[in-house]
Amino acid sequence: MDYTELHIAIAPLSDDGRDIVVAQLADMGYESFMDAPDGLLAYAQALPERSPQHDAAALQAPEGTELRASWRTIADQNWNALWEASFDPIVVDGRCAIRASFHAPHPQLEHDIVIDPQMSFGTGHHQTTRLMVRALLGTPLSGLRVLDMGCGTGVLAILAEQRGAQQVLAIDIEEWAHRNALDNVALNRCQHVQVLQGGAELLGGRTFDVLLANINLNVLLADMPTYRKCMAPKAALLTSGILDADVPTLAEHAARHGLRTVRTELLEGWAMMAFEIGRQ
């Protein structure tokens, strides 16, 4: 499968401007992003119905900025080389390393996760992934059932098992993310992670103690009723993929489905929101 690389130049460039453009592209189906000196690069499967020209034209420029776009098609086999050239290991809160298989291990840390990202989103470099990792590091998981919706590389599912989760279900709608998550689960010798391809329709009558959804605002709003039905009585729902400006919208929507906001964490314009079932 080939991929579309969309290059967006932002003038003047700022972190906030880059984040606003990333959020819009994520809603259009772009799943992987890299910083560029003048803006950003966004990646998605090259599909007949996807027009990068149309996507670029639909972008709303952040206030006071101008956007310029260019695009190209890149072959699937070029992706690993691209990541090897740009993917540096990271350490979250001095406790969890996220690295590629070609990086040196971090045996001194609690968690040393190996991720070969290919085309999937979830290397820890994006603020939303770091927010979710931090949330998981502060959530007791021993013996619990965990759901990772929109799992991407599978990094959160892998961390959940390493933190003692008894069962982990990782789901992504994209076929290439499904393949990548399976590979990374194997790399980390996980024994309790099941990876499925699809969406919220796969959840059926399952229930979970901790639900993770690092997706985007539109999907979170659409699937919130399903998440609520899947929550055990004392379950926690951890969400990200949203800008800090989206926090009131998601909080209000969750409340309409019987969920109470228990905490909100912000990082460089992005947000993580934790919910639990509200008191009756």
Residue pairs with C-beta under 8 A, 6 or more apart in sequence:
1 45
1 46
1 76
1 176
2 45
2 46
2 73
2 74
2 75
2 76
3 43
3 44
3 45
3 46
3 73
3 74
3 75
3 76
3 79
3 119
4 43
4 44
4 45
4 46
4 50
4 52
4 71
4 72
4 73
4 74
5 41
5 42
5 43
5 71
5 72
5 73
5 74
6 25
6 30
6 41
6 42
6 43
6 44
6 52
6 55
6 56
6 69
6 70
6 71
7 36
7 39
7 40
7 41
7 69
7 70
7 71
7 72
8 21
8 25
8 39
8 40
8 41
8 42
8 56
8 59
8 67
8 68
8 69
9 36
9 38
9 39
9 67
9 68
9 69
9 70
10 17
10 18
10 21
10 38
10 39
10 40
10 61
10 62
10 65
10 66
10 67
11 38
11 65
11 66
11 68
12 64
12 65
13 38
13 39
14 62
14 65
15 268
15 269
16 62
16 269
17 62
17 65
18 35
18 39
18 40
19 127
19 243
19 268
19 269
19 270
20 62
20 243
20 269
21 39
21 40
21 59
21 62
21 67
22 33
22 40
22 42
23 216
23 217
23 242
23 243
24 58
24 59
24 60
25 33
25 42
25 55
25 59
26 216
26 241
27 216
27 217
27 218
28 44
28 55
28 58
29 44
29 50
30 42
30 43
30 44
30 55
31 43
31 44
31 119
31 120
31 121
31 152
31 174
31 177
32 42
32 43
32 44
32 117
32 119
32 120
32 121
33 40
33 41
33 42
33 43
33 121
33 126
34 40
34 41
34 43
34 86
35 41
39 67
43 119
44 50
45 119
45 174
45 176
46 73
52 69
52 71
53 69
53 71
56 67
56 69
56 71
59 67
59 69
61 67
74 82
76 119
79 118
79 119
80 116
80 118
83 100
83 116
83 117
83 118
84 100
84 102
87 100
87 117
87 123
87 125
88 125
89 97
89 98
89 99
89 100
89 103
89 106
90 97
90 98
90 99
90 123
90 124
90 125
90 130
91 97
91 98
91 106
91 109
92 98
92 124
92 130
92 133
92 134
92 137
93 133
93 134
93 137
94 109
95 109
95 110
95 111
95 137
96 109
96 110
96 111
96 112
96 113
96 133
96 137
96 159
97 105
97 106
97 109
97 111
97 112
97 113
98 113
98 115
98 123
98 124
98 133
98 155
99 105
99 106
99 112
99 113
99 114
99 115
100 114
100 115
100 116
100 117
101 114
101 116
101 187
105 112
106 112
111 159
111 162
111 163
113 155
113 158
113 159
113 162
113 188
114 184
114 187
114 188
115 122
115 123
115 124
115 153
115 154
115 155
115 158
115 184
115 187
116 180
116 183
116 184
116 187
117 123
117 153
117 180
118 176
118 179
118 180
118 183
119 176
119 177
119 180
120 152
120 153
120 154
120 172
120 174
120 176
120 177
120 180
120 181
121 129
121 152
121 153
121 177
122 129
122 151
122 152
122 153
122 154
122 155
122 156
122 214
123 129
123 153
123 155
124 130
124 133
124 155
126 270
127 267
127 268
127 269
127 270
128 214
128 240
128 241
128 242
128 270
128 272
129 155
129 156
129 214
129 240
130 267
131 240
131 265
131 267
131 270
131 271
131 272
132 156
132 212
132 214
132 238
132 240
132 272
133 155
133 156
133 159
134 265
134 272
135 238
135 240
135 265
135 272
135 274
136 156
136 159
136 160
136 163
136 212
136 238
137 159
137 163
139 163
139 210
139 236
139 238
141 160
141 163
141 164
141 165
141 210
142 163
142 164
142 165
143 164
143 165
143 166
144 164
144 165
144 166
144 209
144 210
145 165
145 166
145 167
145 168
145 169
145 207
145 208
145 209
145 210
145 232
146 157
146 160
146 165
146 167
146 168
146 169
146 208
146 209
146 210
146 211
146 212
147 168
147 169
147 171
147 203
147 206
147 208
147 210
147 211
147 212
147 230
148 154
148 156
148 157
148 160
148 168
148 169
148 170
148 171
148 212
149 171
149 200
149 211
149 212
149 213
149 214
149 215
149 223
149 227
150 171
150 172
150 173
150 213
150 214
150 215
150 219
150 241
151 157
151 170
151 171
151 172
151 177
151 181
151 195
152 172
152 177
152 180
152 181
152 214
153 177
153 180
153 181
153 184
154 170
154 180
154 181
154 182
154 184
154 185
154 193
154 195
155 184
156 170
156 212
156 214
157 168
157 169
157 170
157 181
157 185
157 190
157 193
157 195
157 212
158 184
158 185
158 188
158 190
158 193
160 168
160 193
160 210
160 212
161 168
161 188
161 190
161 191
161 192
161 193
162 188
165 192
165 210
166 192
167 192
167 194
168 190
168 192
168 193
168 194
169 193
169 194
169 196
169 206
169 208
170 181
170 185
170 193
170 194
170 195
170 196
171 195
171 196
171 197
171 198
171 199
171 202
171 203
172 178
172 181
172 195
172 197
173 197
173 198
173 199
174 197
175 197
178 195
178 196
178 197
181 195
182 195
185 193
185 195
196 202
199 223
200 223
200 226
200 227
203 226
203 229
203 230
206 230
207 230
207 231
207 232
207 235
208 230
208 231
208 232
208 235
209 232
209 234
209 235
209 236
210 235
210 236
210 238
211 227
211 230
211 231
211 235
211 236
211 237
211 238
212 238
212 239
213 219
213 220
213 223
213 227
213 237
213 238
213 239
213 240
213 241
214 239
214 240
214 241
215 223
215 239
215 241
216 241
216 242
217 241
217 242
217 243
217 246
217 249
217 250
219 241
220 239
220 241
220 242
220 250
220 253
221 249
221 250
221 253
224 253
224 254
224 257
224 259
225 257
227 237
228 257
228 258
228 259
228 277
231 237
231 277
233 277
234 276
234 277
235 276
235 277
236 262
236 274
236 275
236 276
237 254
237 259
237 274
237 275
237 276
238 272
238 273
238 274
238 275
239 250
239 272
239 273
239 274
239 275
240 270
240 271
240 272
240 273
242 250
242 270
242 271
242 273
243 269
243 270
243 271
244 266
244 269
244 270
244 271
246 271
247 264
247 271
247 273
250 273
251 261
251 264
251 273
254 260
254 261
254 273
254 275
255 261
255 278
258 277
258 278
259 275
259 276
259 277
259 278
260 275
260 276
260 277
260 278
260 279
261 273
261 274
261 275
262 274
262 275
262 276
263 273
263 274
264 271
264 272
264 273
264 274
265 271
265 272
266 272
